[in-house]
Amino acid sequence: MNWAVASSRLLYKSIRITDHELRFIKPQTPHSPSSQLQEKEEELKYLQFLQEVTNDILIRSCYHKEALDVLLRMHIRSRRHDLDEVKMRKLFQDLKEELNSSTNQPDPSISYNGIIAQ
């Protein structure tokens, strides 16, 4: 699985996780439209962060641990003013885990015995 596919899967999982976490944090009273909008804007910022990181990984071909760590530090520095550093690190770690788990499985479109799979 490539970085873009894994990232989009993680983005989907992150949205679900965020919604789940928000249910526990939200008070039982209904939210005003403005507070709902603020929550969506906050969620969008983290999704944009993940997209920026993923794009950089693809553009720079950063696949080694050290290169990924440098890339993460760079993105955290640039977004520290508007995003929570702990949450950014967690999202990045989830992305790395998703990529590692998906790269351990053989690609069914590749033949490993010399015969092209149809």
C-alpha positions in Angstrom: 0.0 0.0 0.0 1.4 3.4 -0.8 1.6 6.5 1.4 -1.3 8.2 -0.1 -3.7 5.3 0.3 -2.5 4.7 3.9 -2.8 8.4 4.7 -6.4 8.5 3.4 -7.3 5.5 5.5 -5.7 7.1 8.5 -7.6 10.4 7.8 -10.8 8.4 7.7 -9.9 6.7 11.0 -8.8 10.0 12.5 -12.2 11.6 11.7 -14.0 8.7 13.4 -11.6 8.8 16.4 -12.1 12.5 16.7 -15.8 12.2 16.6 -15.7 9.4 19.1 -13.5 11.5 21.5 -15.7 14.5 21.0 -18.7 12.6 22.2 -17.1 12.0 25.5 -15.9 15.6 25.8 -19.1 17.2 24.6 -21.6 18.3 27.3 -25.1 16.7 26.9 -26.6 20.1 25.9 -26.9 20.8 22.2 -24.2 22.9 20.6 -24.7 26.2 19.0 -24.0 26.3 15.2 -21.0 28.5 15.9 -19.4 26.0 18.3 -20.1 23.2 15.8 -18.4 25.2 13.1 -15.4 25.8 15.4 -15.1 22.0 16.0 -15.2 21.3 12.3 -12.6 24.0 11.6 -10.4 22.5 14.3 -10.8 19.0 12.8 -10.0 20.4 9.4 -6.7 21.9 10.6 -5.5 18.4 11.8 -6.6 16.8 8.5 -4.7 19.5 6.6 -1.7 18.8 8.8 -1.8 15.1 7.9 -2.2 16.0 4.2 0.8 18.3 4.3 2.9 15.7 6.0 1.9 13.0 3.6 2.5 15.2 0.6 6.0 16.0 1.9 6.7 12.3 2.5 5.8 11.5 -1.1 7.5 14.5 -2.7 10.8 14.1 -0.7 10.6 10.2 -0.7 11.2 10.2 3.1 10.7 6.6 4.1 13.5 6.1 6.7 12.9 6.7 10.4 15.4 9.5 10.6 14.0 11.4 7.6 10.5 11.0 8.9 11.5 12.3 12.3 13.1 15.4 10.7 10.0 16.0 8.6 7.8 15.7 11.6 9.9 18.2 13.6 9.7 20.6 10.7 5.9 20.4 10.4 5.4 20.6 14.2 7.5 23.8 14.3 5.5 25.3 11.5 2.1 24.4 13.0 2.8 24.8 16.7 1.0 28.1 16.9 -2.4 26.7 15.9 -2.3 22.9 16.6 -1.6 20.8 19.7 1.8 19.2 19.5 0.8 16.1 21.4 -2.1 15.5 19.0 0.1 16.1 15.9 2.6 13.6 17.2 -0.1 11.1 17.8 -1.6 11.5 14.3 1.9 11.1 12.8 2.6 8.0 14.9 -0.7 6.5 13.8 0.2 7.3 10.2 3.6 5.5 10.6 1.9 2.5 12.2 -0.7 2.3 9.5 2.1 2.4 6.9 4.2 -0.2 8.6 1.3 -2.6 9.1 0.3 -2.3 5.4 3.8 -2.7 4.1 4.2 -6.1 5.8 1.5 -7.6 3.6 2.4 -8.8 0.0 0.9 -6.8 -2.8 -1.5 -9.2 -4.7 -0.8 -7.5 -8.0 2.9 -8.5 -7.8 4.0 -12.0 -8.7 6.5 -13.4 -6.2 7.3 -16.5 -8.2 8.2 -14.9 -11.5 4.8 -15.3 -13.1 2.8 -12.2 -13.7 -0.5 -12.3 -11.7 -3.6 -11.6 -13.8 
